[in-house]
């Protein structure tokens, strides 16, 4: 089995993402239609340090089997139906560094 196939075998959950598209005049966010992704969801509480130096308490992490660009203002829905805030997004490259391999979302 290849590494890509092994990685995909870990993606046993489904999560949805909705991109934040705009805000109403009163600050209410509007989101795009939900898109489902195969994912691995890990619930582990830990402190993270954001690129700006701020420390936040994360409740878990989602690995998406996609290189989709996610923003911290987007809406994530976990398999449980919970919609925790997105704290940080990372898009690691493959082994040769030329292509984004997957998307990793840390949630609060």
Beta strands, then each sheet from edge to edge (+ up, - down):
strand 1: 13-18
strand 2: 20-23
strand 3: 29-31
strand 4: 35-49
strand 5: 55-64
strand 6: 75-77
strand 7: 86-90
strand 8: 103-107
sheet 1: 6+ 1- 4+ 5- 8+ 7-
sheet 2: 2+ 3-
end
